[in-house]
Amino acid sequence: MRLKELTNEEFNQFVNSYPIKSLYQTPEYAFVMNEQNYDSIFLGLIDDEDHVVAASLILIEKLHGFKYAYAPRGFLIDYQNQTLLKTYTEEIKRYLGKRDIIAIKIAPHIVKEIHDINHNITTPNQYYPIIFRNLTETGYYHLGYNNNFEALKPRYEAILDLDVPYYLLFKNFQKSFRTKIRSAVRKGVQIYKGKQEELDYLYLHTQKKYPRDLKYFQDCFHFFGKKNNVDFFYAKLNTHTFLLESQKQYEYYEQKSNQINDRIIRNSGRNSLRLINQKIGIDNQYEQAKKDLVLATNLLRDYPEGIVLASTLMIKNQNEVYMIMDGYDPKYKSFNAKHLLLWKVIEKYSKQGFQKFNFGGVTNPNLKDNKYQGLNQFKLSFNSKIYEYAGDFELVTNTALYFMYRNAAPLRSILKK
């Protein structure tokens, strides 16, 4: 067997024939990362009959004068075949080492376990111990089972199966979630399919929580869009509709408040405690309706064309849809625009026949005092499952340079101070 640099077409052909898919092992993703100052190559292992039997996108980054490689979501290879894994690893190590690349980090698309909404393990991977042993015995160092987002790619992802009709998907959402979605519709939140020049919305919604810049989103849209594999959606508040709904709610609770006041006067001394408790509840709703009416009046005055409240960028890969990024304006969190936005996107892709909807990264569902608990809960509220992966592995490809890199780390730390 021999190692060969594959063309985009050769690599794409192998990817399309491979059973386990990932958008992070595609030519389009390579082009996106090239624009983020990464070099890229496609390396394939060729058998005696000139067939590609394993391959990977390799990204190369310069770190403090050293070159370091990554294989996002790992190699496209049968990890259970230790002979094949060993051969490909030796060829990769030799190839990268000669080019002064100190090491390669992989985040294999290997499912360790699947957790349900109640955090119970429902589907352990019976082959995982064999795969893990094959990797470590071949020279890969496991970097540990991280709980949060320390890895090259998230070790946990929330994924929703789209194998039932869309109306059953909605029925399986948490009840409180369905209520929020209906509330967003009633208040005038509407969903639009966006254009590339409107990606600024997404950047504004995510710039404080995500390290990538606007250009990254634009590049994703450009390169994946060449094969119509990218969609951008946003949720926009129709301020005129919101005002009409607020007026309707105000009048309704005003009438209810007057009615309960009359009943209390007529029934003085009889069931007064029950009526007073009802009055407190109605008055609270009446007060909220007043606030909403004031807010709606001001929003229509200031934003007669509406306000973009939430946005998301989706990439389609084979039968799966990935939510690459999503965000919302926290000032308008109460409108539940993000809830409605994602439901409408899920509904759309379900009707188109996609099998899985990938919400992206979450954290260890069994972690106590989890600062990302809100993120996990939001994504699980769609009745998704959490897929747990193996985590990151590192393979040293140039021992001498790697030793220099590691010994220079303390010096870099001092210089930063």
ABEGO torsion letter per residue (X at the ends): XBBBBBBAAAAAAAAAABABBBAABBAAAAAAAAAAGBBBBBBBBBBAAGBBABBBBBBBBBBGGBBBBBBBGEBBBBAABAAAAAAAAAAAAAAAAAAGBABBBBBBBBBABBBBAAGBBABBBAAAAAAAAAAAAAGBBBAEBBABAABABBABBBBBBAABBAAAAAAABBAAAAAAAAAAAAAGBBBBBBBAAAAAAAAAAAAAABABBAAAAAAAAAAAAAAGABBBBBBBBBAAAAAAAAAAAAAAAAAAAAAAAAAAAAABGBGAAAAAAAAAAAAAAAAAAAAAAAAAAAAAAABAAEBBABBBBBBBBEABBBBABBBBBAAAAAAGAAAAAAAAAAAAAAAAGBABBBAEBBBBAABBGBAAAAAAAAAAAAGBBBBBBAEBBBBBABAAAAAAAAAAAAAAAAAAX
